[in-house]
Amino acid sequence: QVKLTESGGGLAPAGGSLRLSCVASGRTFRPETMKWFRQAPGKEREFVAVIYWGTGNTYYAVSVQDRFIISRDNVKNTLYLQMNSLKPEDTGVYYCYSNYTWGQGTQVTVSS
């Protein structure tokens, strides 16, 4: 069983930056992809970004394109999300996801 643990959330001003991490622990970890999702209060969980673990190819939601960067460290089994030029609408709980497993989430709050 793989466990995903996010960290790095917090409070940031509009225009600021935060870096989220997601560590995968447990049995041998060989995902095809890892993804970030987020859920704002009162809204459904939405896709943010995906990275193909082997190739490093990435894709983003339009709302975060050119502001967020997803990356991974294969040795550390860690997924990252560098969030720049933050907006109040980026506020929410951010989750990492892989192989039918969700992390517990980390809160991101962007003040206007």
Buried (B, 14 or more C-beta within 10 A) or exposed (E): EBEBBBEBBEEBEEEEEBBBBBBBEEEEBEBEBBBBBBBBEEEEBEBBBBBBBEEEEBEBBEBBEEBBBBBBEEEEBBBBBBBBEBBEEBBBBBBBBBEEBBBEBBEBBBEE
